[in-house]
Amino acid sequence: LGLAYVDDTDQETMRAERGEGIASRCRDQSVEDNLARFEQMRQATELGQKCCLRAKISVDNPNKAMRDPTIYRCIPKPHHRTGTQWSIYPTYDFTCPVVDSLEGVTHALRSMEYRDRNPLYTWFFAPLGLRPVSITDFSRMNFVYTLLSKRKLQWFVDNGHVEGWDDPRFPTVRGIRRRGLTIEALRQYVLMQGASQKNMMLEWDKIWTLNKRVIDPVAPRHTALLKKGLVPTALVGGPAEPEVRSLPRHKKNPELGDKQTVFSSLLFVDQADAASFEVGEEITLMDWGNAIVDAVEKDAATGVVSGLTLRLHLAGDVKATKKKITWLGQSPAVHPVEAELVDFDYLITKKKLEEEDSVEDVLTPTTRFSEPAIVDANVAGLEKGAIVQLERRGYYIVDQTAAESELGRVTLILIPDGRAASLALKHQGGSQDSPAPSAAPKKAAAKGSPWDKGAAKPAATRKAPAAGPDAALGLPQPAEVSSMYVTAPVYGNVALDEPSAVTTMYPTAKFY
């Protein structure tokens, strides 16, 4: 049709000509010459490898995406299905409209960075005789302390900062699923956001709060105690012999069944709880009843509690006590299970990366934290991916079962619940599990690295790291934020926190 031509102009010259609106010397070649050269490209000859196929649209269009864009390139590499039969590969801009039309897409949903290329997408339908596809564009969602560029995420994988593309610190679907986000919560969150065209920098709190509402009614309750400083406790008035009783896994959801709980006169209690007890104080043993603290044994030098003596007081009022603690009974037949409780931090310490930022300046020193613990014996029967609530600790997902572990230990990953404490930067405190980066002088990023732009700039022209994560943008934090308008729910019956006073700037038509 005379609507394309093969161009052997070198890359730098072609870029300069397109920028200045100058026609290529190859633009007016005959159809026969172009077809002959295209065959050279297909066979990857010496000449063919110097060429590319360009659509003949415009030389000086104000939209530079329309200035005779490249639609095929010669790449002498075998294809995974067709081998070396075709050494030409279509570009993204050319492929999308063709594939969308042929596969029956009616509305292409494209993020805003492609808006300048939308006219190019539309142009191809008529000359190719394809069914047109409508375009609806929207702003992509960006999250604080989060990189969504696959090219930049690949850097973390290649340099061993994460386990892989399903790492719980990654914002991939596989990553956040492994962290404990449910498909239901993800679906509801996306539909709540809608197809906005406004650039969004979102916090993580709402999506995890929504996830909590999904998992709370169906997450069985279990008990975990930290091994560090675990306190053996004698319970006066407890059973002479250990008893195993059935208790509901979830008091408000009987469909989840029962769990086996050991009641005995020898218990384990968390160090933090034991350290807060005073002799004579009445406390509540959760799922059992009240007990009175008769004795607290402490190490004179460190103040660490080494033993407790409690006296069972089942007649006591559980509503009157201030301290309600978790515990685990000791029995020769039913043993607690070894566990590792894992939590993660953000991969970067800056809320929003700028183009000139280098990853070495904002890389979080420690992003994985773990604590050894013991959990009740029922946890040993949970499958990988099961979500539970550890009483007084939060929600966890089983990342590795005891059968999968060489040490026979269950690995549980903490699921953020949307509260500020679960989403705050953690590397400034807490136990370190993964080694910090070497203190050796930073080297410039390797050529081809996604961080080239930031690393290549002289230190004098590069922005200094922010004084702290909360001041990363250099903007004051608002004390209060309210919505401008209320939208009707578009999916399910999800209870949302809405401001008491809502104002509307302008009327908007209902579109959903």
N, C-alpha and C positions, 0 to 999 in steps of 0.2 A: 504493500500500500504506500510505500515511500514514507512511512511514519517512524522509521528507525534507521540508524546507520552505525557501521562499525568504525570505531575511532582508535587509532594507535598513538594518539598524543600522549606524551608522558604525563604522569600524575601532577607534578607541580605546575606545568603549563596549563593543563586542563583546569586545575583549581583557580589559577589566575584568570583565565579566560571567562570562566563562569562568573567569577566575582565582578568582572568589569563589563560583562555583557557582550563579549566578543565571540563571534561564530567560529567553530572549529573548521580547519581546512578540509576536514573529511565530511563536512555536513552535506555537501552537494554531490557526493558520489552517486553513481547510478545504482539502481536496485540490484543489477547483476553483479556489480563489484561488491556490494554489501553482502549479498548471499554467498559469494565466493569466499570473502574474508570470514564470514560467520562459520563456514565449514572449516576454515583453518583453525578457528577458535575451538570448534567441537573436537577436532583431532589433536588439539594442543600442540600444534607445530610451533617452530621458533617464532614465526610471525604472529600466529594466533595467540601466543602467550603475552604478546605486547598489546593486545587489543581488548576492547570492551564494547558491548552493544549499548547504544544510547537511544532513548526515545526522542523523536524529533518533535518537540513541543514548542519551545520558545527559546530565544537567545537572551533576551533582556527583560523577561517578566519580573515585576517588582518582587514577587515571591520566588526566591532563589531555588526553592525546591522544584520549581517548574522549568528551570533552565536546562533542558536536554539531560535529564537524569540518567545515570547508568542503570540498566535493567538486567544485564547479563555480564558475568565475568568469566574469564578462563582460569580455571584452577586445576592444574595437572595432578590431582589426587584422586584415588579410586573412591567411588561411592559405595556405601555399605550394601546397596541392593543391586545397582547396575554396573558396578565395577568401573572399567575405563571406557565404557561405551559412550558416555557423555562427559567431556571435560569442561563443560560450561555449567555454571550455577546461577540461578536467578537471585536478584537482590530482594531484600525484605519488602521494599516499596512495591515491587512488581508482583511478588508472590501473594501478598495479602489479599488484594482485590480479586485475583484469579481464584484462589482457594476458597475465599468466602462465598463467591458467586457459585462456583461449582458444587460446593458442599451444602448449599441451601440456606446459608445465613441470610436472614432478612434485615437485621439491625446489628451493625458492627459497633460494639462498645469499645471505644478507644480512649486512653487517657490523654490529658490535655497537651502533653509534650508533642503529640502528633498533629496538633491542630493545623500547623502550617503545611503539613503534608496531605491533609484531607483533600484538597483540590486535585493532587496527583493521584490519590486513591480513586477518585471519581472519574478522572480522565480516561483511564484504561478500559472502562466498560464498553463504550461505543465502538472504538476501533477493533476491539476483540470480539464484538458481537455477544457480549455477556450480559446476563441479567443484572441490573443495577442493585446495589446494596445501600441502604440508608445508614448514615453514621450518627451515633450519639456519643458525644465526648463528655468526659467527667474528669475531675481532679483526682489524682491518686492520693491515697491516704498515707501520710508520713507519721511516724511515731517518734517520740522523744528518745534520745539515747539509742537510736536504732538505725542501722543501715539496711536499706532495701534493695540496693543495687547488687544484682547477682555477680557482676564483675568484681565488686569490692568484697562481697562475701566469699568469693572464691579465694581471695588473698588469705583470709583467715583459715580456710581449709588447707591451702597449700603450705602455709607456714606453721601448721600444727597447733593453732590457738583453740581449735574446736575439734570434736571427734569426727565430724562429718556434716553432711547436709541435714541430718536429722538431729543435730545437737540441740538440746533444750534452750540454749542461749540464742539460737537462730530464729529469725522471724519467718522462716519457711513454714508451710502448713505442717510438714512432718515434724519440724522442730517444736512448734507450739502445741501440737498434739501430744508429743512426748512429754512436754511440760505439764500436760493435764487439761488443756483447753478442749472442750467438747465440740463436735461438729454442730450440734444444735445451738450452742452459744455463739459460735462463729457465724452461722447463718443469720441468727437474730441480730447480731451486731451489724453485719453488713447491710441488712435491710433497714435497720434503724438509721444508718448514716445516709442512705439514699445516694443518688447520682449527682452530688453537688459539683459545681464548677469552681468553687472557691478553694484556694490552696489551704490544705489542712495540716496542722502539726498537732497530732493527738497525743493525749496521755494514755497510759495503759490501764488506768484505774477502772474505767467503765466496762471494758471488755472482760476483765477478770471479775468484776462485781457481778456482771450478768452470768458469767460462768458459774460463780458460786451459787446463784439462785437455781441453776440447772442441776448441779450435783448435790446440793445439800439434802434434798428429800430422798435421794437414793444412795447416798454414801454410808456404808455401815460404819459403826463406831468401834474403834479399837483403842488399846492403851499402849503407850511407849514411854520408857524411862531412859534417861541418858546414863550411859555406863560410867562416865566420869563422876566420881564421888558418890556412886550408888550406896544408899544407906540401908543396911539390914535392920529390920524392925521386929521386935517381939510384941505380939498382941495378946495381952492378958484377957481371958474370957473368950478367945477365939476357939475354933473347933479343935478337939484333941487330936484328930486325924484330918489331913487335908480332904476337902470335899470339892467335887466338881459339879457345878450347877449350870443349868442352861439359862441364859439371859438373852433378851432380844438384841439383835445387831443394831436395830434402830427403833427407839421407843415409839416413834410416830409413824413407822412404816413396818408393820408386822410381816409384810410380804417378803422382806429380806431374810426372814428366818431367825434362828438362834445361834448363839456362840457359846462355847464352853469356857467358864470362868472358874479359876481355882480360889477357894476360900480356905485360908489356913491361919495358924497362929504365928507363922513366920512370913513376913512380907518384905518387899523391896519398895523403897520410897525415894523420890528424887532428892538430890542434895539441896537444891534451891528451896524446896518445900520444908525439908527438915531444918534448915538453917533459920527459917522464920518462926519456928515453934518456940513457945515458952512453956515451962513446966506449969501444969494446972489448966492449960488452955484446952478448950473443946474444939475439935475439928471434925470435918465430915470426910469419911472414906466413900468416895463416889460409888454408887450402885451397891452399897452395903449399909452404912449408917454412921452414927457419930462415935467418936472415941476421944478419950481424955489423955493428954500428954502427961505421963508419969515421970519420965526421965529423958534427958538429952545428953548424950556423951559427945564431948568435943575434944579435939586435939588442942592442947594448951598453946602450942606454938603457932599453929595455922588457923585455928578456929573452925576447921572443917569438922562436920558432924560425922562421927564414926559409928554411932548406934542410937537407936530409939527404943523406948518402951511406951507402948500405948495401952490403954484399958478400954475395951469395947463398952460402949454406952448406947445401946440401941434404943433406949427410951428417950434419948435426946432429940431435940427439934432440929432437923437438918436445915430449916429455913433461918434459924437463929445464928448459925455459924458463919463467920466471914471467910474461912479457908476451907475449900472443898478440893481435895487432892486426889490424884490418880495413884494407883498402887498395883503391884503384881504379887500374887500369892506364890508360895514355894511348895512344890509337890514333886515327889520322886517319879510320878507317872507322867505329869504334864509339865514340860519345861518351856520357859520363855524362849523366843527365837532371837538369834543375833540379827541386828539390822544396822544399816547405814542410812542416816537421814541427811539428804543432800539439798542444798539451796544454791542458787546461782545469782550472779550480779550481771549488770549490763556489760557488754563488750567494750563500750567506749564511755568516757566520763563527761562528754559534752552533749548537751541536748540536741543541737543541730550542727552538723558539720558544714563548713563553708568550703568553697572550691579551693581556697589556698591552704586549708588545713592538711596536715600530714598525720597519718594514723599513729605514728610513733609518739606524737605529742599528746594524744587523747586515749591511748590504749589503757584499759583498766588493768592494774597490776595483778589482781587476783579476782577471778570470776567464779570459782567453784569452792564451796564451803561444805564440809561434811562433819558429822558427829556420830560416833558409835553409840548404839542404843540397844536395848532389849525391848521386844514387843510381845504381846500375848500370843500364845501358841496358835490361835486361829489364823494369824497372818501367814503362816507357813502354807496354808491351802489356797491362797489367793493366786490368780493368774496374772501374767504380765499385762499391764494396762489397766488393771483394776484400780478404782479410785476409792479411797477410804478417808475417814476423818479420824485422826489421832486426837483423842480427847485433850483439850486445853493446849494443843499444839497447832492444829490447822489441818488442811486437806492435803493429802499426798496421793501420788500415783505410783504403782509398782513398776519400777523400771527394770528390775532383775529379780527373779524368784530365787528362793533358796536352792532349788534344784539346778538352776542355771549357773549358780556361783560356785567356784572352786572351794570357797571357804564356807559354803552352806549358809550364806548371809543374804538377807533380803535387802535390796536397795530401794529406798523410797524417796521420790523427788517432791519437794514442797511445791504445792500449787498456789500461786499468789491469789489472795482473796479480794484484791482491790483496795485494801486499806493502805494508807501511806507507809506504814512500817514495813509492809511486805514488798513495797515497790521502791523503797529508798536505796540509794547507793550503799553497798555493804562493805566494799573493799577497805574502807578506812577503819574498820573494826572487825572483830570476829576472828575465828581460827582460819589460818591459811591452809588450803588443801592442795592447790596447784602452785607450782613455783612461779615466782615473779620473774619478769624478763631480766636478762643480764644487764648489769650496770655499765657495760662497755659503751664507748661513744657511739652515737647513732650514725649509721651510714645512709647515704642517699638511696632512695628506692631504686630497684633495678629497672632497666629500660623495659617498658611494656607494662610496668606495674600500674594498677589503678590509682596509685597515689603519686604518680609522676608529677602532676601539676603542683601539688603542695611541696613535694620534696625537692623539686628542681629549683625553687625560688631561693634566693639568698636569705640567710637568717634575718638580715636587717629588714627585709620587706615582708617577712612572714608575721602573721598576727601572733602575739604572745598568748600562751594558754590562759584560759579564764581562771580567775582567782579561785573559783569553786564551781562545782557542777550547777548549782542553782543560779549562778551569775553568768552562765555561759553565753547567754544572748545579750548580756549587758542591759537588760530591761528590768524595771521594777515589777515585782509580782503583784497582781491585783489582789486586794483583800477579799473581794467578792465577785463572782461572775454569775450573770443571769442570762437566760435565753431571751431572744427577741420575740419569738413566736412559738406556739405549741403546734405540733403536728400529730395527727391521729396515728395510732399504732398501725403498722403495716404487716405485722407478723405475730401471730400468737397472742396470748394474754400475758404480757410481760409488765410487771409493775415497775414503774420508773420514778425516780426522784425528780420532781419538777419544782421550780421556784414558785413561791407563793404569789409573787407579783410578776405578771407577764405583759409586755407591751408589744404592739405591732407597729413597725415603721411604715409599711404600706400593704395594701391588700394583695393577696396572691391567689391565683386560681387553683382550685383543687385538681391535682393531676393523678392521684392514685386512690 
